[in-house]
Amino acid sequence: MIRCFSCLLALSTFVPGASAAAAAVQVSGERRQSFNVGWRFFKGAAEGAEQPAFKDAQWTEVQLPHDWAIEGPFDPKINPHTGALPISGTGWYRKWFTLPETAKGRYFSIEFDGAMSNARVWVNGHELGARPYGYIGFAFDLTPYLKYGGQENVIAVRLTPEDRSSRWYPGAGIYRNVWLTVTGAEHVGHWGTYITTPEVTDAQAKVAVRVEVRNRAAAEAKMTLQTTVLDPSGKPVGTNGNAVTVPAGGSQTVATDLT
């Protein structure tokens, strides 16, 4: 088995806090971190729940992944093909967090591995977008709407899965992991690494890596992209570095071939 990864030098990430309310986020650690802890959930309509002023203190504290339907109750009137469980209706999730003043200049995004379904997402009252399909991941840029210096930020997610939308039990809610990512202005794009092995023998393999590098700064950026292939024990068996120049606000795909 060959594992391959690409990274940029000097990327910064943060670690979410464990508190259920306004978790303090530290700008250090891995680029991509779990954002599963500290959510609040409500089953039903909640007018205005996308706004920061909405009061959610009485909502149920949950840790993701979370499936509200599996809690039941069973009802013989509900579609038996989906377990006679209440998969449809409306559900809301909210999560509070804070960022230090030193986080200014970073770029933040939230990624959902899957949410069932008809998801709509807000941060600090600003709608980021929607994803109707429940089986595919999606991500949104949080950066333009964030507050720093200990001020509270809130993410709100509304889901409205439909009855008889599946031939089997699909679940309901944010039933897969959620991730929070922070980068500098120069970074590997979201889902930006594509790997193939055009030639493989018992002795060696040729690994072709294509990486999208983004530059969100207002000036041209010169950077180094390093690609490493690891063996099953984690030992590096091939590495290559590419000097890259990316125009302001642009992106570039970098091709690297290793043996």
Summary of the structure (lengths in Angstrom):
residues: 259
radius of gyration: 21.2
end to end distance: 14.4
largest distance: 63.1
contacts: 775
relative contact order: 0.20
helix: 5%
strand: 47%
